[in-house]
Amino acid sequence: MPAFKPAYLVHGDDHGRIGERRARLRAIAEAESGSGGVETFEGDACTPEAVALALNAMTFAMGRRFLIADGVERWKDAEVQETLAPVLAAMPPDTTVAFFGREDGKVKTPAKLVAAVKKAGGDIAVEATLKSRELPKWAVAEAAKLGITLESAAARALVTQVGERQQRLLRELEKLALEHGEGAHIGVEEVEGAAAPSAERQVWGLVDALVARDRRAATRAFLELRAQGETLPRLVPLVARRLRDVLAIATRLEAGESPAQVKQSLRMSPWAADQRIKEARSTDADALRRALEALSELELASRGQSELGDDTEALRAIATIAA
């Protein structure tokens, strides 16, 4: 049984990574106490007052209780100090509260919340995007985890061609590992021959955001793709294929297969297999089936739509999938 801290705070400007950590924590929480033991606060319902009231409320639920507050970057120091900090200082037993803040520009997680989580004996993790000059060294290290050697010049070329988003860089490294195999030595030539064009990279950014249930990032990626002229008939199958892969794994896990058994049968690199299994464990088969139904309806609505048009149905589908 894992040892849980009374509080966790995950914040920063790497929204995709924050979404992944939120999904993983929720999966662990539901495995520990069931879905009935997890309370979520999102959107307008996510306020310091609401979380404080929930922490003070009596509950008859069995096992550990988990509260997830997503959107704390909108909170103010004064309201945290007045309503929430005193409650965190005297956390109820068998209770864990997790805060998630997706920062952007001047929008930052309040310092009073950081201090209150520290005082409560909680853990704080900052998920920040790396600076441009740090990315090549990071790419070399990530390549080593995949079992391949990436030359420094090749790492710089990869960042130049793919861009600075770490999730996109990871996808390209995964492709290089799959194509060249474990132990391969990757130079500039291999990178230039394998790196995806800009539109393809952004498609995978959309898929990553959807699987991580990051609605804001998914919406932004979709609108950027449409602005570049990408059509729905091209986008929908790419998203559906990834969701079907994760659904197949989630179904096997729910049927009783162990992650090790599933991983052994997957025809992909160990790192890629771990990623797909992690995604499958952070959701459930029914949720993925509903997401695929939304995509199927969108595919029917978009047939023959080769030009830019009304994206209302597509944005509604994105919201459903990311829910």
Beta strands, then each sheet from edge to edge (+ up, - down):
strand 1: 7-12
strand 2: 38-42
strand 3: 65-70
strand 4: 95-102
strand 5: 123-126
strand 6: 149-150
strand 7: 185-186
sheet 1: 2+ 3+ 4+ 1+ 5+
sheet 2: 6+ 7+
end
